[in-house]
Amino acid sequence: MSERSGTPADDPFRGRHPTSHERMTGLPWDASYHDGPAPWDIGRPQPAIVRLASKGGFTGAVLDAGCGTGENALHVASLGLSVLGVDVAETALAIAREKADARGIDVEFAAADAFQLERLRRRFETVLDCGLFLDGDERTRYVASLTSVTKHDGTL
Ligand SMILES: C[S@@+](CC[C@H](N)C(=O)[O-])C[C@H]1O[C@@H](n2cnc3c(N)ncnc32)[C@H](O)[C@@H]1O
């Protein structure tokens, strides 16, 4: 797989660099959501996130980086916090928005690359990351990206 493939119209990566996971599998993240739930999608928030939330682990504006179909973001938003979930997988985002509508939960979901969070032009007090699957130099790029959207003393 090339780093950037095809024209803008047929580029499954929409101009961004494929992640290490996408290069390894040969598929864009979005494909994980095409044939039913992805293996990590348990249809409810991850127990660790529920525990963390119950102990006050989320404060202020919250960013869920790599939110998938949104269960974690929806849980935190249901507690009254302001939450933006971002992902590169449009199919996952569509499912997340449907759940938010069906449950009447006020939460935002948007397409964004975790390596280019500065494009959001927003700041968050807490960033939730549940399984972005980063490798090698991606971690360094991710930290730089996180720095651009976290407030001083923010929590990841
Ligand atoms: C293992 S899944 C976890 C999804 C969700 N956090 C959960 O707990 O169910 C990783 C998610 O991160 C997203 N992702 C991977 N790389 C990303 C990137 N560079 N920017 C935004 N989202 C990304 C994938 O599309 C996928 O939805």
The ligand as an SDF file (V2000), in Angstrom:
LIG
                    3D

 27 29  0  0  0  0  0  0  0  0999 V2000
   -9.5450   -0.1550   18.1910 C   0  0  0  0  0  0  0  0  0  0  0  0
  -10.6950    1.0550   17.6410 S   0  0  0  0  0  0  0  0  0  0  0  0
  -11.3550    1.6830   19.1920 C   0  0  0  0  0  0  0  0  0  0  0  0
  -12.6530    2.4540   18.9970 C   0  0  0  0  0  0  0  0  0  0  0  0
  -13.2670    3.0170   20.2840 C   0  0  0  0  0  0  0  0  0  0  0  0
  -12.3630    3.8990   20.9830 N   0  0  0  0  0  0  0  0  0  0  0  0
  -13.7320    1.9130   21.1930 C   0  0  0  0  0  0  0  0  0  0  0  0
  -13.2850    1.8470   22.3530 O   0  0  0  0  0  0  0  0  0  0  0  0
  -14.5900    1.1290   20.7600 O   0  0  0  0  0  0  0  0  0  0  0  0
   -9.6330    2.3860   17.1040 C   0  0  0  0  0  0  0  0  0  0  0  0
  -10.4090    3.5340   16.4900 C   0  0  0  0  0  0  0  0  0  0  0  0
   -9.5090    4.5890   16.2190 O   0  0  0  0  0  0  0  0  0  0  0  0
   -9.7930    5.1090   14.9460 C   0  0  0  0  0  0  0  0  0  0  0  0
   -8.5590    5.7010   14.4380 N   0  0  0  0  0  0  0  0  0  0  0  0
   -7.4290    5.0520   14.0920 C   0  0  0  0  0  0  0  0  0  0  0  0
   -6.5060    5.9170   13.6800 N   0  0  0  0  0  0  0  0  0  0  0  0
   -7.0550    7.1510   13.7810 C   0  0  0  0  0  0  0  0  0  0  0  0
   -6.5840    8.4610   13.5030 C   0  0  0  0  0  0  0  0  0  0  0  0
   -5.3630    8.6850   13.0220 N   0  0  0  0  0  0  0  0  0  0  0  0
   -7.4160    9.4960   13.7300 N   0  0  0  0  0  0  0  0  0  0  0  0
   -8.6760    9.2910   14.2050 C   0  0  0  0  0  0  0  0  0  0  0  0
   -9.1790    8.0750   14.4750 N   0  0  0  0  0  0  0  0  0  0  0  0
   -8.3780    7.0170   14.2620 C   0  0  0  0  0  0  0  0  0  0  0  0
  -10.2970    3.9250   14.1380 C   0  0  0  0  0  0  0  0  0  0  0  0
  -11.0730    4.2950   13.0280 O   0  0  0  0  0  0  0  0  0  0  0  0
  -11.0980    3.1720   15.1890 C   0  0  0  0  0  0  0  0  0  0  0  0
  -12.4430    3.5920   15.2030 O   0  0  0  0  0  0  0  0  0  0  0  0
  1  2  1  0
  2  3  1  0
  2 10  1  0
  3  4  1  0
  4  5  1  0
  5  6  1  0
  5  7  1  0
  7  8  2  0
  7  9  1  0
 10 11  1  0
 11 12  1  0
 11 26  1  0
 12 13  1  0
 13 14  1  0
 13 24  1  0
 14 15  1  0
 14 23  1  0
 15 16  2  0
 16 17  1  0
 17 18  1  0
 17 23  2  0
 18 19  1  0
 18 20  2  0
 20 21  1  0
 21 22  2  0
 22 23  1  0
 24 25  1  0
 24 26  1  0
 26 27  1  0
M  CHG  2   2   1   9  -1
M  END
$$$$
